[in-house]
Amino acid sequence: MSFRLSQRDKDIIGFINQFRAVDRDSLVELFFKQLKSPINACNSVMVRLYRLGLIERTQQYSPTVYLPVDAKIKKNSQKILHFLSILDVYKQMRTYDMPKNVIVEDKPTGRKGGIEPDLFCIFKGSPFWVEIQRTQYSEQKIQAKINLYEEFFFSDEWKTLQWQPEDRSAIFPSVILITPIRYIVSSDHIRIIQVASIHELMEKYKGSSKQTKEVRSRTTSSSGGIKINLT
């Protein structure tokens, strides 16, 4: 069978391959919201791509969740909810600024037993690794995870990661813990941010940005505009 894919078709397939599990409503929001009947348009496109064998789907969830054709995830797996949580964090970020260099389930050490953040991206001009904790863990387990980040920090391997800037010193990303629970964890070497959502992070940033501007207005020094540079 011969068929021609539009650029939007290719973008949708690529997006599903990148995020591993994408619900219908997210596809509507990201690819169809400018149309007159976005839900109908999305349903039509997704049925076509599914029948062409270019995506998989599971109707265990409502609305339907779409998966890559080579997905190694069972259609009723709890892993799907994990990937949808990563997608939700990404969508929250998009409401403030378009994340760049997005890597889902990043494995920067390239070996088993190293750090495996749920998401890496450059957001608001700064690099972040995101850990999403939807279930409660012991503080010892969370601290052990932070210790792995410290080990990677001291390895210096992070300085050669492909997204590092070429025109200035390498930057070690801040670690965002997305969690409804506050853990008593610490590090003397990396920035750890605990928030329940990206929206909460941005509210905190807005407050700190306002304070910074007030301080600057009372001083004669100036260092230019500020980013969300929490590194």
N, C-alpha and C positions, 0 to 999 in steps of 0.2 A: 504494500500500500504506500502510495506517495502522498505526502502531506507537507504543508509549509507552516512553520511556526512563526508567529509574530515575535517582535522583540519582547513584548509583555509576557508571552508564553515562556520564552527563554528565561526572563527575569524571575518569573514565578517558580519555575523548576529549579533554578539556581538557588533561590531563597529557601525552598523546601530542603534541598540538599544540604544547605549551610546550617539550618536550624533543626533539622531532623524530624520535627513534628510541628505542624502549623495548622491552627484551627481556621475554619472558614471565615469567621468574623474578623480575624486578623488580616486575612487576605483581602477581604472587602475594604478594611481600613487602609491598607498599605498600597493596594493596586487598583481599586475600583471606586473609591468614594467620590470621585469627580463626575461619575456617570449619573444619568437620570434614574436608573434602577440598578444600583450597585449590587444588591444581593442576587438578583436574577442574572445579571451579567456574570458575576463570579461563579454562580452555580453552573451556568452554561459552559463556561471555560473549563472549570474543574472536571465536569463530567466528560468533556471532550478529551482532556489530557489523560484522564484515567482510562478511558476506552482505548486510547492510543498506546497504553502501556508505559507512559512516561512518568507516572507517579503512582503511588499506592494510596490507599485510604483505609481508615477504620471508622466504623459507625458505632463503636462502643461508646463514643462521646457525642454529645449534642451541643453545638453543631459538629458536623463531620470534621475529623482531623486527618490531614494529608501527610504522607510519609514518602521518603525517597523509595525508588523501586528496589534498591539493594539494601533497604533497611534491615538491620539485624535485630529489630525490636518486635516482640510479639504484639499483636494488635490490641491486646488487653493489658499490656505491661504498665506498671507504675512508672517506668522510665519515661513514658510519654508525658506524664504530668510534670516530670522534672524538666524536660525540654520545653514544655509550655511555660514553665516558670522563667526559664532563661529568655524566652521570647518576650514575656511580659516586661522583664527588666529592660530589654532592648527597646521596646515600644515606649516605655516611660522616658528613657533617655532621648528618644527622637522628639518628644514634645518640647525639649529644651535646646537640643543641638544634635546634628546628625553624627552618630558615632562613626569613627573611622577605624580601619584595620581590624575589623571585627573577627574574632576567632572564637567559635563555640567549642567548649571543652578543650581549652588550650593545654598543651603538654610541652611547655617550654624547655624542660630538661631533656626531653627526648628519651627518657628511660623510666621504667617502672619504679614506683616508690618515691618519685619526685613530686613536686607540686602539680596539681591538676585542677586549676581554677575552672569554674563553670563558664566563664566568659572573660575574654580580654578585649579591650577596645581603647581607643584614644577618644576621650570625651571632654569637651570644653577645653581642649588644648593640653590635656594631661593624660598619661597612660594609667589604666586601672586594670587590676585583676579582681574579678567579682566571684565571691563564694556565696551561694544561696543555701541557707540552712532553714528548711521548712519544718524539720523535726528537731526536738530538743536533744542535744548531745551534752555529755559531761564537759565541764570546763577544761579538764585534763586533755580530752580529745581535741577540743578546739585549740588549746595551747600547743598541742603536738603538731597540729596543722600549721600554726603560725611559726613554729620552730623549723618546719620544712622550708618555709619562705626565707627564714634567716639563713639556713644552710645554703640556699640558692644565692642569696645576696653575697655571701662570703666567697662563693665559687667564682665570681666575676664572669661566669658564662653569659649572664643576662646582658652584658655590655655589647655582645655581638648579635643579639636578636635582630631579625630583618627589619623591624619597624623602628629601630633606634635612629635618632636624627644623625645625619651625616655632618652637619655644620656646627654641632656643639656637643658637650659632654653627654655621655649616656645617662639615662634616667631609670631608676628602679621604680616600677609602678607602685602606687598606693594599693592597699588591699581593702576592698569594700566587703564587709560581711552583711549580707541582706538577711536579717533575722528579727523575728518579733521578740526575741529574748536578748537581754544584755548579758554578755559573758565578761567575766573578769579575766581578761587576757592582756598581755603587754609585749612590747618589743622595744628595744633601745635603738633599733636600726631601720625599721620600716614603719611606714604610716598605716595604721589600722583604723578604719572608719566603720562603726557599727550603726546601721540604720534599718528601719523596717521596710523602706522603699526608696527608690530614687527620688520620689517627690519629697520625702523627708530630708534627704541629702541636700536637695536644692533649696529647701526652706532654711536649712542651717547655713548654707553658703550665702543665701541672700542676707541673712542676719550678720554673718561675719564680714560680708562685702560692705554692708552699710557702716559697720563699726570702723572698718579700714578707711573708708572715705571720710568719716568724721575725724579720725585721727589725722589723716593727711590734710584736711582743711585747716587744722590747727597748727600745722608745721609748714616750714618753707621747703622741705625736701620733696622731691617728686621722682617716682620711678616708672612713670607711664601707666597705661591701663592694666587692670588686673584680670587674670583668668581664674578658673576654678583650680588653680595649680596647688593641689594639696600634697604634692610630693616633697 
